[in-house]
Amino acid sequence: MSTLRDELHSLIDRLPESQVAPILALVRESAPAESGDEWPLPDFVGALASGKGDLAARSAEILRAELGRDPE
C-alpha cells in the first residue's frame, strides 16, 4: 500500500462518527463502483412519491381533503 493510502486510512480512522457519512459520500462520488455499475440510490429517494401525479396540480384537492371542506 502506498504512503498516501496509509495516511488516508489513518485519517479516516481518526474521524468523529458525525463526519463519516459526508466524507463517505465524497469518496463514493470519486471512486468507480467495483462491478462497473452505478452506486445505488440512497433510501430516501422516492420517499415523497405519492403515485397520484403532480402535487401542485392537485393542491386544491389536497387542501380541501385536509381542511374537511366540500369542493366549491
All heavy atoms as a GROMACS GRO file, in nm:
protein
  541
    1MET      N    1   0.085  -0.117   0.000
    1MET     CA    2   0.000   0.000   0.000
    1MET      C    3   0.089   0.124   0.000
    1MET      O    4   0.191   0.127   0.067
    1MET     CB    5  -0.092  -0.002   0.124
    1MET     CG    6  -0.202   0.096   0.113
    1MET     SD    7  -0.325   0.094   0.247
    1MET     CE    8  -0.355  -0.075   0.282
    2SER      N    9   0.047   0.227  -0.072
    2SER     CA   10   0.129   0.348  -0.081
    2SER      C   11   0.121   0.431   0.047
    2SER      O   12   0.032   0.414   0.130
    2SER     CB   13   0.084   0.432  -0.200
    2SER     OG   14  -0.041   0.493  -0.170
    3THR      N   15   0.215   0.521   0.060
    3THR     CA   16   0.218   0.611   0.176
    3THR      C   17   0.092   0.696   0.182
    3THR      O   18   0.038   0.719   0.291
    3THR     CB   19   0.344   0.702   0.169
    3THR    OG1   20   0.459   0.619   0.157
    3THR    CG2   21   0.355   0.790   0.289
    4LEU      N   22   0.046   0.740   0.068
    4LEU     CA   23  -0.075   0.823   0.065
    4LEU      C   24  -0.198   0.745   0.112
    4LEU      O   25  -0.281   0.796   0.187
    4LEU     CB   26  -0.099   0.877  -0.076
    4LEU     CG   27   0.002   0.981  -0.125
    4LEU    CD1   28  -0.028   1.020  -0.269
    4LEU    CD2   29   0.002   1.104  -0.036
    5ARG      N   30  -0.209   0.620   0.070
    5ARG     CA   31  -0.321   0.536   0.115
    5ARG      C   32  -0.312   0.509   0.265
    5ARG      O   33  -0.414   0.512   0.334
    5ARG     CB   34  -0.327   0.404   0.039
    5ARG     CG   35  -0.382   0.418  -0.101
    5ARG     CD   36  -0.395   0.282  -0.167
    5ARG     NE   37  -0.439   0.294  -0.303
    5ARG     CZ   38  -0.567   0.295  -0.339
    5ARG    NH1   39  -0.661   0.284  -0.250
    5ARG    NH2   40  -0.599   0.308  -0.467
    6ASP      N   41  -0.192   0.486   0.313
    6ASP     CA   42  -0.173   0.466   0.458
    6ASP      C   43  -0.219   0.590   0.535
    6ASP      O   44  -0.287   0.579   0.638
    6ASP     CB   45  -0.027   0.437   0.491
    6ASP     CG   46   0.014   0.297   0.450
    6ASP    OD1   47  -0.074   0.210   0.439
    6ASP    OD2   48   0.136   0.275   0.432
    7GLU      N   49  -0.182   0.708   0.484
    7GLU     CA   50  -0.222   0.832   0.551
    7GLU      C   51  -0.374   0.848   0.547
    7GLU      O   52  -0.436   0.887   0.647
    7GLU     CB   53  -0.155   0.952   0.486
    7GLU     CG   54  -0.193   1.083   0.553
    7GLU     CD   55  -0.130   1.205   0.488
    7GLU    OE1   56  -0.057   1.190   0.387
    7GLU    OE2   57  -0.154   1.315   0.538
    8LEU      N   58  -0.434   0.818   0.432
    8LEU     CA   59  -0.579   0.829   0.420
    8LEU      C   60  -0.650   0.737   0.518
    8LEU      O   61  -0.744   0.778   0.587
    8LEU     CB   62  -0.622   0.798   0.276
    8LEU     CG   63  -0.771   0.803   0.247
    8LEU    CD1   64  -0.828   0.942   0.275
    8LEU    CD2   65  -0.798   0.762   0.103
    9HIS      N   66  -0.604   0.614   0.528
    9HIS     CA   67  -0.664   0.519   0.623
    9HIS      C   68  -0.651   0.570   0.766
    9HIS      O   69  -0.745   0.561   0.845
    9HIS     CB   70  -0.597   0.381   0.610
    9HIS     CG   71  -0.645   0.301   0.495
    9HIS    ND1   72  -0.746   0.209   0.504
    9HIS    CD2   73  -0.607   0.302   0.365
    9HIS    CE1   74  -0.768   0.156   0.386
    9HIS    NE2   75  -0.684   0.210   0.299
   10SER      N   76  -0.537   0.624   0.799
   10SER     CA   77  -0.514   0.676   0.934
   10SER      C   78  -0.607   0.792   0.964
   10SER      O   79  -0.667   0.801   1.072
   10SER     CB   80  -0.368   0.720   0.947
   10SER     OG   81  -0.346   0.782   1.070
   11LEU      N   82  -0.623   0.882   0.868
   11LEU     CA   83  -0.711   0.998   0.888
   11LEU      C   84  -0.857   0.955   0.901
   11LEU      O   85  -0.931   1.008   0.985
   11LEU     CB   86  -0.695   1.097   0.772
   11LEU     CG   87  -0.562   1.170   0.766
   11LEU    CD1   88  -0.550   1.248   0.635
   11LEU    CD2   89  -0.545   1.263   0.885
   12ILE      N   90  -0.897   0.860   0.822
   12ILE     CA   91  -1.035   0.811   0.829
   12ILE      C   92  -1.062   0.747   0.965
   12ILE      O   93  -1.167   0.768   1.025
   12ILE     CB   94  -1.065   0.713   0.714
   12ILE    CG1   95  -1.073   0.791   0.583
   12ILE    CG2   96  -1.193   0.633   0.738
   12ILE    CD1   97  -1.082   0.707   0.459
   13ASP      N   98  -0.968   0.672   1.015
   13ASP     CA   99  -0.984   0.609   1.146
   13ASP      C  100  -0.998   0.711   1.258
   13ASP      O  101  -1.058   0.683   1.362
   13ASP     CB  102  -0.868   0.514   1.176
   13ASP     CG  103  -0.871   0.390   1.089
   13ASP    OD1  104  -0.979   0.358   1.035
   13ASP    OD2  105  -0.766   0.325   1.075
   14ARG      N  106  -0.944   0.832   1.238
   14ARG     CA  107  -0.949   0.935   1.342
   14ARG      C  108  -1.072   1.025   1.332
   14ARG      O  109  -1.097   1.107   1.418
   14ARG     CB  110  -0.824   1.022   1.335
   14ARG     CG  111  -0.700   0.943   1.371
   14ARG     CD  112  -0.570   1.019   1.371
   14ARG     NE  113  -0.573   1.160   1.339
   14ARG     CZ  114  -0.477   1.224   1.272
   14ARG    NH1  115  -0.371   1.158   1.230
   14ARG    NH2  116  -0.486   1.352   1.248
   15LEU      N  117  -1.151   1.010   1.225
   15LEU     CA  118  -1.269   1.096   1.208
   15LEU      C  119  -1.373   1.070   1.316
   15LEU      O  120  -1.399   0.954   1.352
   15LEU     CB  121  -1.336   1.067   1.074
   15LEU     CG  122  -1.277   1.128   0.949
   15LEU    CD1  123  -1.353   1.078   0.827
   15LEU    CD2  124  -1.282   1.279   0.955
   16PRO      N  125  -1.437   1.176   1.365
   16PRO     CA  126  -1.551   1.155   1.454
   16PRO      C  127  -1.667   1.093   1.374
   16PRO      O  128  -1.679   1.116   1.253
   16PRO     CB  129  -1.589   1.295   1.502
   16PRO     CG  130  -1.506   1.391   1.425
   16PRO     CD  131  -1.405   1.316   1.347
   17GLU      N  132  -1.749   1.016   1.438
   17GLU     CA  133  -1.857   0.944   1.371
   17GLU      C  134  -1.949   1.038   1.293
   17GLU      O  135  -1.998   1.004   1.185
   17GLU     CB  136  -1.938   0.865   1.473
   17GLU     CG  137  -2.032   0.763   1.413
   17GLU     CD  138  -1.960   0.651   1.338
   17GLU    OE1  139  -1.847   0.615   1.378
   17GLU    OE2  140  -2.015   0.601   1.240
   18SER      N  141  -1.969   1.158   1.342
   18SER     CA  142  -2.059   1.254   1.276
   18SER      C  143  -2.006   1.299   1.139
   18SER      O  144  -2.082   1.349   1.057
   18SER     CB  145  -2.080   1.376   1.364
   18SER     OG  146  -1.957   1.444   1.386
   19GLN      N  147  -1.878   1.282   1.112
   19GLN     CA  148  -1.821   1.324   0.985
   19GLN      C  149  -1.802   1.210   0.886
   19GLN      O  150  -1.762   1.232   0.772
   19GLN     CB  151  -1.687   1.394   1.009
   19GLN     CG  152  -1.701   1.525   1.081
   19GLN     CD  153  -1.567   1.593   1.101
   19GLN    OE1  154  -1.463   1.540   1.066
   19GLN    NE2  155  -1.570   1.712   1.157
   20VAL      N  156  -1.832   1.089   0.928
   20VAL     CA  157  -1.811   0.973   0.841
   20VAL      C  158  -1.902   0.977   0.718
   20VAL      O  159  -1.856   0.959   0.605
   20VAL     CB  160  -1.829   0.842   0.920
   20VAL    CG1  161  -1.830   0.722   0.825
   20VAL    CG2  162  -1.719   0.827   1.024
   21ALA      N  163  -2.032   1.002   0.737
   21ALA     CA  164  -2.126   0.998   0.624
   21ALA      C  165  -2.092   1.102   0.517
   21ALA      O  166  -2.090   1.068   0.398
   21ALA     CB  167  -2.270   1.016   0.674
   22PRO      N  168  -2.065   1.229   0.552
   22PRO     CA  169  -2.032   1.324   0.446
   22PRO      C  170  -1.904   1.288   0.371
   22PRO      O  171  -1.897   1.304   0.249
   22PRO     CB  172  -2.015   1.457   0.519
   22PRO     CG  173  -2.076   1.440   0.653
   22PRO     CD  174  -2.076   1.295   0.682
   23ILE      N  175  -1.804   1.240   0.442
   23ILE     CA  176  -1.678   1.202   0.377
   23ILE      C  177  -1.700   1.079   0.288
   23ILE      O  178  -1.650   1.072   0.176
   23ILE     CB  179  -1.567   1.174   0.481
   23ILE    CG1  180  -1.539   1.300   0.563
   23ILE    CG2  181  -1.441   1.122   0.414
   23ILE    CD1  182  -1.490   1.418   0.484
   24LEU      N  183  -1.779   0.985   0.336
   24LEU     CA  184  -1.810   0.866   0.257
   24LEU      C  185  -1.879   0.905   0.126
   24LEU      O  186  -1.849   0.850   0.020
   24LEU     CB  187  -1.896   0.770   0.337
   24LEU     CG  188  -1.940   0.642   0.267
   24LEU    CD1  189  -1.820   0.560   0.221
   24LEU    CD2  190  -2.029   0.561   0.358
   25ALA      N  191  -1.971   1.001   0.133
   25ALA     CA  192  -2.041   1.046   0.012
   25ALA      C  193  -1.942   1.104  -0.089
   25ALA      O  194  -1.952   1.078  -0.209
   25ALA     CB  195  -2.147   1.149   0.049
   26LEU      N  196  -1.846   1.182  -0.041
   26LEU     CA  197  -1.745   1.239  -0.131
   26LEU      C  198  -1.660   1.131  -0.196
   26LEU      O  199  -1.632   1.136  -0.317
   26LEU     CB  200  -1.654   1.334  -0.054
   26LEU     CG  201  -1.715   1.467  -0.012
   26LEU    CD1  202  -1.620   1.542   0.080
   26LEU    CD2  203  -1.749   1.550  -0.132
   27VAL      N  204  -1.621   1.032  -0.118
   27VAL     CA  205  -1.537   0.925  -0.171
   27VAL      C  206  -1.616   0.842  -0.272
   27VAL      O  207  -1.564   0.805  -0.377
   27VAL     CB  208  -1.481   0.836  -0.057
   27VAL    CG1  209  -1.409   0.715  -0.111
   27VAL    CG2  210  -1.388   0.919   0.031
   28ARG      N  211  -1.742   0.815  -0.242
   28ARG     CA  212  -1.825   0.738  -0.335
   28ARG      C  213  -1.839   0.807  -0.469
   28ARG      O  214  -1.842   0.743  -0.574
   28ARG     CB  215  -1.964   0.714  -0.276
   28ARG     CG  216  -1.968   0.601  -0.178
   28ARG     CD  217  -2.108   0.579  -0.129
   28ARG     NE  218  -2.115   0.463  -0.042
   28ARG     CZ  219  -2.211   0.440   0.044
   28ARG    NH1  220  -2.311   0.525   0.054
   28ARG    NH2  221  -2.209   0.332   0.118
   29GLU      N  222  -1.852   0.941  -0.466
   29GLU     CA  223  -1.865   1.016  -0.591
   29GLU      C  224  -1.738   1.005  -0.676
   29GLU      O  225  -1.743   1.011  -0.797
   29GLU     CB  226  -1.892   1.163  -0.561
   29GLU     CG  227  -2.030   1.191  -0.509
   29GLU     CD  228  -2.049   1.336  -0.470
   29GLU    OE1  229  -1.964   1.421  -0.506
   29GLU    OE2  230  -2.149   1.365  -0.404
   30SER      N  231  -1.624   0.990  -0.611
   30SER     CA  232  -1.496   0.989  -0.680
   30SER      C  233  -1.452   0.851  -0.724
   30SER      O  234  -1.374   0.838  -0.818
   30SER     CB  235  -1.388   1.048  -0.590
   30SER     OG  236  -1.420   1.180  -0.555
   31ALA      N  237  -1.498   0.748  -0.656
   31ALA     CA  238  -1.449   0.612  -0.682
   31ALA      C  239  -1.546   0.538  -0.774
   31ALA      O  240  -1.667   0.547  -0.757
   31ALA     CB  241  -1.436   0.536  -0.551
   32PRO      N  242  -1.494   0.464  -0.870
   32PRO     CA  243  -1.582   0.382  -0.954
   32PRO      C  244  -1.635   0.263  -0.872
   32PRO      O  245  -1.568   0.214  -0.782
   32PRO     CB  246  -1.491   0.334  -1.066
   32PRO     CG  247  -1.354   0.342  -1.010
   32PRO     CD  248  -1.354   0.453  -0.908
   33ALA      N  249  -1.756   0.221  -0.902
   33ALA     CA  250  -1.811   0.103  -0.836
   33ALA      C  251  -1.730  -0.019  -0.880
   33ALA      O  252  -1.682  -0.026  -0.993
   33ALA     CB  253  -1.958   0.087  -0.873
   34GLU      N  254  -1.717  -0.116  -0.792
   34GLU     CA  255  -1.636  -0.236  -0.822
   34GLU      C  256  -1.692  -0.314  -0.939
   34GLU      O  257  -1.618  -0.367  -1.021
   34GLU     CB  258  -1.626  -0.324  -0.698
   34GLU     CG  259  -1.538  -0.266  -0.590
   34GLU     CD  260  -1.526  -0.359  -0.471
   34GLU    OE1  261  -1.547  -0.481  -0.488
   34GLU    OE2  262  -1.495  -0.310  -0.363
   35SER      N  263  -1.824  -0.322  -0.949
   35SER     CA  264  -1.885  -0.403  -1.055
   35SER      C  265  -1.898  -0.326  -1.186
   35SER      O  266  -1.943  -0.380  -1.285
   35SER     CB  267  -2.023  -0.450  -1.010
   35SER     OG  268  -2.108  -0.338  -0.993
   36GLY      N  269  -1.863  -0.198  -1.183
   36GLY     CA  270  -1.879  -0.115  -1.301
   36GLY      C  271  -2.016  -0.052  -1.309
   36GLY      O  272  -2.043   0.032  -1.392
   37ASP      N  273  -2.109  -0.094  -1.221
   37ASP     CA  274  -2.242  -0.036  -1.216
   37ASP      C  275  -2.238   0.095  -1.139
   37ASP      O  276  -2.144   0.124  -1.068
   37ASP     CB  277  -2.341  -0.131  -1.147
   37ASP     CG  278  -2.359  -0.261  -1.223
   37ASP    OD1  279  -2.340  -0.260  -1.346
   37ASP    OD2  280  -2.389  -0.363  -1.159
   38GLU      N  281  -2.344   0.172  -1.153
   38GLU     CA  282  -2.357   0.294  -1.076
   38GLU      C  283  -2.388   0.259  -0.931
   38GLU      O  284  -2.440   0.152  -0.900
   38GLU     CB  285  -2.471   0.380  -1.132
   38GLU     CG  286  -2.445   0.430  -1.272
   38GLU     CD  287  -2.330   0.530  -1.277
   38GLU    OE1  288  -2.320   0.614  -1.185
   38GLU    OE2  289  -2.252   0.525  -1.373
   39TRP      N  290  -2.358   0.354  -0.840
   39TRP     CA  291  -2.391   0.333  -0.699
   39TRP      C  292  -2.543   0.331  -0.685
   39TRP      O  293  -2.613   0.402  -0.756
   39TRP     CB  294  -2.334   0.445  -0.613
   39TRP     CG  295  -2.186   0.439  -0.599
   39TRP    CD1  296  -2.094   0.511  -0.668
   39TRP    CD2  297  -2.111   0.353  -0.513
   39TRP    NE1  298  -1.968   0.478  -0.629
   39TRP    CE2  299  -1.975   0.382  -0.534
   39TRP    CE3  300  -2.146   0.256  -0.421
   39TRP    CZ2  301  -1.874   0.316  -0.464
   39TRP    CZ3  302  -2.045   0.191  -0.352
   39TRP    CH2  303  -1.912   0.220  -0.374
   40PRO      N  304  -2.596   0.254  -0.591
   40PRO     CA  305  -2.741   0.253  -0.571
   40PRO      C  306  -2.787   0.388  -0.516
   40PRO      O  307  -2.710   0.458  -0.451
   40PRO     CB  308  -2.762   0.141  -0.470
   40PRO     CG  309  -2.632   0.123  -0.403
   40PRO     CD  310  -2.526   0.164  -0.502
   41LEU      N  311  -2.910   0.423  -0.543
   41LEU     CA  312  -2.964   0.548  -0.492
   41LEU      C  313  -2.985   0.538  -0.342
   41LEU      O  314  -3.014   0.429  -0.290
   41LEU     CB  315  -3.098   0.579  -0.561
   41LEU     CG  316  -3.090   0.610  -0.709
   41LEU    CD1  317  -3.230   0.624  -0.767
   41LEU    CD2  318  -3.009   0.736  -0.734
   42PRO      N  319  -2.974   0.649  -0.269
   42PRO     CA  320  -2.999   0.646  -0.124
   42PRO      C  321  -3.143   0.606  -0.095
   42PRO      O  322  -3.233   0.622  -0.179
   42PRO     CB  323  -2.974   0.791  -0.080
   42PRO     CG  324  -2.901   0.856  -0.192
   42PRO     CD  325  -2.933   0.779  -0.317
   43ASP      N  326  -3.168   0.557   0.026
   43ASP     CA  327  -3.301   0.509   0.064
   43ASP      C  328  -3.409   0.616   0.056
   43ASP      O  329  -3.525   0.586   0.033
   43ASP     CB  330  -3.298   0.453   0.206
   43ASP     CG  331  -3.217   0.324   0.215
   43ASP    OD1  332  -3.199   0.258   0.111
   43ASP    OD2  333  -3.172   0.290   0.326
   44PHE      N  334  -3.372   0.744   0.078
   44PHE     CA  335  -3.474   0.848   0.080
   44PHE      C  336  -3.525   0.887  -0.059
   44PHE      O  337  -3.627   0.954  -0.071
   44PHE     CB  338  -3.424   0.973   0.152
   44PHE     CG  339  -3.307   1.040   0.085
   44PHE    CD1  340  -3.325   1.125  -0.022
   44PHE    CD2  341  -3.177   1.017   0.131
   44PHE    CE1  342  -3.217   1.186  -0.084
   44PHE    CE2  343  -3.069   1.078   0.070
   44PHE     CZ  344  -3.090   1.163  -0.037
   45VAL      N  345  -3.459   0.843  -0.165
   45VAL     CA  346  -3.503   0.877  -0.300
   45VAL      C  347  -3.640   0.813  -0.325
   45VAL      O  348  -3.659   0.694  -0.306
   45VAL     CB  349  -3.401   0.831  -0.406
   45VAL    CG1  350  -3.457   0.849  -0.547
   45VAL    CG2  351  -3.271   0.906  -0.389
   46GLY      N  352  -3.734   0.894  -0.363
   46GLY     CA  353  -3.871   0.847  -0.389
   46GLY      C  354  -3.959   0.844  -0.267
   46GLY      O  355  -4.076   0.805  -0.275
   47ALA      N  356  -3.909   0.889  -0.152
   47ALA     CA  357  -3.988   0.884  -0.030
   47ALA      C  358  -4.114   0.969  -0.038
   47ALA      O  359  -4.213   0.940   0.028
   47ALA     CB  360  -3.903   0.927   0.090
   48LEU      N  361  -4.110   1.074  -0.116
   48LEU     CA  362  -4.226   1.163  -0.125
   48LEU      C  363  -4.317   1.132  -0.243
   48LEU      O  364  -4.413   1.204  -0.267
   48LEU     CB  365  -4.179   1.308  -0.132
   48LEU     CG  366  -4.098   1.356  -0.013
   48LEU    CD1  367  -4.052   1.499  -0.035
   48LEU    CD2  368  -4.178   1.346   0.116
   49ALA      N  369  -4.289   1.026  -0.314
   49ALA     CA  370  -4.371   0.990  -0.429
   49ALA      C  371  -4.506   0.936  -0.382
   49ALA      O  372  -4.511   0.839  -0.307
   49ALA     CB  373  -4.300   0.887  -0.516
   50SER      N  374  -4.613   1.001  -0.421
   50SER     CA  375  -4.745   0.956  -0.379
   50SER      C  376  -4.808   0.862  -0.481
   50SER      O  377  -4.904   0.793  -0.449
   50SER     CB  378  -4.838   1.076  -0.359
   50SER     OG  379  -4.866   1.138  -0.483
   51GLY      N  380  -4.756   0.865  -0.604
   51GLY     CA  381  -4.814   0.784  -0.708
   51GLY      C  382  -4.942   0.843  -0.766
   51GLY      O  383  -5.011   0.780  -0.843
   52LYS      N  384  -4.976   0.967  -0.725
   52LYS     CA  385  -5.100   1.030  -0.770
   52LYS      C  386  -5.075   1.152  -0.856
   52LYS      O  387  -5.156   1.243  -0.860
   52LYS     CB  388  -5.185   1.068  -0.649
   52LYS     CG  389  -5.234   0.948  -0.571
   52LYS     CD  390  -5.325   0.991  -0.460
   52LYS     CE  391  -5.374   0.869  -0.383
   52LYS     NZ  392  -5.462   0.907  -0.274
   53GLY      N  393  -4.963   1.159  -0.920
   53GLY     CA  394  -4.938   1.269  -1.013
   53GLY      C  395  -4.884   1.394  -0.947
   53GLY      O  396  -4.842   1.394  -0.832
   54ASP      N  397  -4.892   1.503  -1.022
   54ASP     CA  398  -4.837   1.631  -0.983
   54ASP      C  399  -4.910   1.690  -0.863
   54ASP      O  400  -5.029   1.719  -0.869
   54ASP     CB  401  -4.844   1.725  -1.103
   54ASP     CG  402  -4.779   1.859  -1.076
   54ASP    OD1  403  -4.710   1.874  -0.973
   54ASP    OD2  404  -4.797   1.949  -1.160
   55LEU      N  405  -4.838   1.710  -0.753
   55LEU     CA  406  -4.899   1.763  -0.632
   55LEU      C  407  -4.943   1.908  -0.650
   55LEU      O  408  -5.044   1.950  -0.593
   55LEU     CB  409  -4.802   1.752  -0.514
   55LEU     CG  410  -4.770   1.610  -0.469
   55LEU    CD1  411  -4.672   1.610  -0.353
   55LEU    CD2  412  -4.895   1.535  -0.432
   56ALA      N  413  -4.871   1.986  -0.728
   56ALA     CA  414  -4.909   2.125  -0.750
   56ALA      C  415  -5.045   2.133  -0.821
   56ALA      O  416  -5.129   2.216  -0.786
   56ALA     CB  417  -4.803   2.198  -0.830
   57ALA      N  418  -5.065   2.046  -0.918
   57ALA     CA  419  -5.191   2.045  -0.991
   57ALA      C  420  -5.307   1.999  -0.902
   57ALA      O  421  -5.422   2.036  -0.924
   57ALA     CB  422  -5.180   1.954  -1.113
   58ARG      N  423  -5.277   1.922  -0.800
   58ARG     CA  424  -5.379   1.868  -0.710
   58ARG      C  425  -5.389   1.945  -0.579
   58ARG      O  426  -5.455   1.901  -0.486
   58ARG     CB  427  -5.348   1.722  -0.679
   58ARG     CG  428  -5.353   1.631  -0.800
   58ARG     CD  429  -5.321   1.484  -0.766
   58ARG     NE  430  -5.393   1.438  -0.649
   58ARG     CZ  431  -5.332   1.399  -0.534
   58ARG    NH1  432  -5.203   1.399  -0.523
   58ARG    NH2  433  -5.404   1.358  -0.433
   59SER      N  434  -5.323   2.060  -0.567
   59SER     CA  435  -5.315   2.130  -0.439
   59SER      C  436  -5.452   2.165  -0.382
   59SER      O  437  -5.476   2.149  -0.262
   59SER     CB  438  -5.228   2.254  -0.451
   59SER     OG  439  -5.283   2.345  -0.544
   60ALA      N  440  -5.544   2.213  -0.464
   60ALA     CA  441  -5.678   2.248  -0.415
   60ALA      C  442  -5.748   2.124  -0.359
   60ALA      O  443  -5.808   2.128  -0.252
   60ALA     CB  444  -5.761   2.312  -0.526
   61GLU      N  445  -5.738   2.014  -0.431
   61GLU     CA  446  -5.800   1.888  -0.386
   61GLU      C  447  -5.740   1.843  -0.252
   61GLU      O  448  -5.812   1.804  -0.160
   61GLU     CB  449  -5.777   1.781  -0.492
   61GLU     CG  450  -5.821   1.641  -0.451
   61GLU     CD  451  -5.773   1.535  -0.549
   61GLU    OE1  452  -5.738   1.569  -0.664
   61GLU    OE2  453  -5.769   1.418  -0.508
   62ILE      N  454  -5.609   1.852  -0.240
   62ILE     CA  455  -5.540   1.811  -0.118
   62ILE      C  456  -5.581   1.900  -0.001
   62ILE      O  457  -5.612   1.852   0.109
   62ILE     CB  458  -5.388   1.812  -0.138
   62ILE    CG1  459  -5.348   1.705  -0.240
   62ILE    CG2  460  -5.314   1.792  -0.006
   62ILE    CD1  461  -5.206   1.717  -0.290
   63LEU      N  462  -5.584   2.032  -0.023
   63LEU     CA  463  -5.623   2.124   0.084
   63LEU      C  464  -5.766   2.102   0.128
   63LEU      O  465  -5.797   2.104   0.248
   63LEU     CB  466  -5.602   2.268   0.039
   63LEU     CG  467  -5.457   2.314   0.030
   63LEU    CD1  468  -5.449   2.450  -0.034
   63LEU    CD2  469  -5.392   2.314   0.167
   64ARG      N  470  -5.857   2.080   0.033
   64ARG     CA  471  -5.997   2.052   0.069
   64ARG      C  472  -6.006   1.927   0.156
   64ARG      O  473  -6.076   1.923   0.256
   64ARG     CB  474  -6.083   2.036  -0.056
   64ARG     CG  475  -6.123   2.166  -0.121
   64ARG     CD  476  -6.232   2.144  -0.225
   64ARG     NE  477  -6.191   2.057  -0.333
   64ARG     CZ  478  -6.130   2.097  -0.443
   64ARG    NH1  479  -6.105   2.225  -0.461
   64ARG    NH2  480  -6.096   2.010  -0.537
   65ALA      N  481  -5.933   1.824   0.118
   65ALA     CA  482  -5.938   1.699   0.194
   65ALA      C  483  -5.882   1.719   0.334
   65ALA      O  484  -5.938   1.668   0.432
   65ALA     CB  485  -5.860   1.591   0.120
   66GLU      N  486  -5.775   1.794   0.346
   66GLU     CA  487  -5.711   1.816   0.476
   66GLU      C  488  -5.796   1.908   0.566
   66GLU      O  489  -5.800   1.890   0.686
   66GLU     CB  490  -5.571   1.874   0.459
   66GLU     CG  491  -5.472   1.776   0.401
   66GLU     CD  492  -5.450   1.654   0.488
   66GLU    OE1  493  -5.437   1.669   0.612
   66GLU    OE2  494  -5.445   1.543   0.433
   67LEU      N  495  -5.860   2.008   0.506
   67LEU     CA  496  -5.939   2.104   0.584
   67LEU      C  497  -6.084   2.059   0.602
   67LEU      O  498  -6.159   2.122   0.676
   67LEU     CB  499  -5.935   2.241   0.518
   67LEU     CG  500  -5.795   2.304   0.510
   67LEU    CD1  501  -5.801   2.434   0.430
   67LEU    CD2  502  -5.740   2.330   0.649
   68GLY      N  503  -6.123   1.950   0.535
   68GLY     CA  504  -6.258   1.897   0.550
   68GLY      C  505  -6.366   1.979   0.484
   68GLY      O  506  -6.482   1.973   0.523
   69ARG      N  507  -6.331   2.060   0.384
   69ARG     CA  508  -6.430   2.142   0.314
   69ARG      C  509  -6.474   2.073   0.187
   69ARG      O  510  -6.399   2.004   0.121
   69ARG     CB  511  -6.368   2.278   0.278
   69ARG     CG  512  -6.332   2.357   0.398
   69ARG     CD  513  -6.281   2.492   0.357
   69ARG     NE  514  -6.239   2.566   0.475
   69ARG     CZ  515  -6.166   2.674   0.471
   69ARG    NH1  516  -6.125   2.722   0.355
   69ARG    NH2  517  -6.133   2.738   0.581
   70ASP      N  518  -6.602   2.097   0.152
   70ASP     CA  519  -6.655   2.046   0.027
   70ASP      C  520  -6.600   2.130  -0.088
   70ASP      O  521  -6.575   2.250  -0.072
   70ASP     CB  522  -6.807   2.050   0.025
   70ASP     CG  523  -6.864   1.950   0.123
   70ASP    OD1  524  -6.801   1.846   0.143
   70ASP    OD2  525  -6.973   1.977   0.178
   71PRO      N  526  -6.584   2.071  -0.206
   71PRO     CA  527  -6.539   2.150  -0.323
   71PRO      C  528  -6.639   2.260  -0.353
   71PRO      O  529  -6.759   2.244  -0.338
   71PRO     CB  530  -6.533   2.050  -0.436
   71PRO     CG  531  -6.564   1.917  -0.380
   71PRO     CD  532  -6.607   1.933  -0.239
   72GLU      N  533  -6.589   2.375  -0.396
   72GLU     CA  534  -6.679   2.488  -0.428
   72GLU      C  535  -6.721   2.485  -0.571
   72GLU      O  536  -6.658   2.443  -0.660
   72GLU     CB  537  -6.605   2.618  -0.398
   72GLU     CG  538  -6.574   2.629  -0.251
   72GLU     CD  539  -6.491   2.753  -0.218
   72GLU    OE1  540  -6.458   2.832  -0.309
   72GLU    OE2  541  -6.459   2.770  -0.102
   0.00000   0.00000   0.00000
